[in-house]
Amino acid sequence: MLAKKQQTLNLPREKEHRVWSKDILRQKVGVDQTIEMYLTKDANYQINRDTIAIYEFQKEPLLGKYKSVIFDCQEGIVLC
């Protein structure tokens, strides 16, 4: 019998954090203390097999400096 490999997701699992959008990110990042533990800042992030979603904030950077927010299975919510 083959053992199932467990994958650890470093993303919020609470019901109120299951739906995301650019507007929700603007409301929660820097405000919602629950998601702070999932935030990673990485200016050199590269898309890889753990990348789930990318939100673009090029015209209006999030928190005044982050042009992208990336959901990554391992890294969590990456601000870059």
Residue pairs with C-beta under 8 A, 6 or more apart in sequence:
7 73
8 74
9 73
10 38
10 72
10 73
10 74
10 75
10 76
11 38
11 52
11 71
11 73
11 76
11 77
12 18
12 34
12 35
12 38
12 77
14 34
17 34
17 35
20 53
20 55
20 71
21 55
22 55
22 57
25 55
25 62
25 69
26 62
28 35
29 35
29 39
29 62
29 63
29 69
29 77
29 79
30 63
35 77
38 76
38 77
39 76
39 77
39 78
39 79
40 72
40 75
40 76
40 77
40 78
40 79
41 66
41 78
41 79
41 80
42 75
42 78
42 79
42 80
43 80
44 80
45 68
45 70
45 72
45 75
45 78
45 80
47 54
47 70
48 72
50 72
50 73
50 74
50 75
51 70
51 71
51 72
52 71
52 72
52 73
53 70
53 71
54 68
54 69
54 70
54 71
55 68
55 69
55 70
56 67
56 68
57 66
57 67
57 68
57 69
58 67
58 68
61 67
62 69
62 79
63 79
66 79
66 80
67 80
68 78
68 79
68 80
69 77
69 78
69 79
69 80
70 77
70 78
70 80
71 77
71 78
72 78
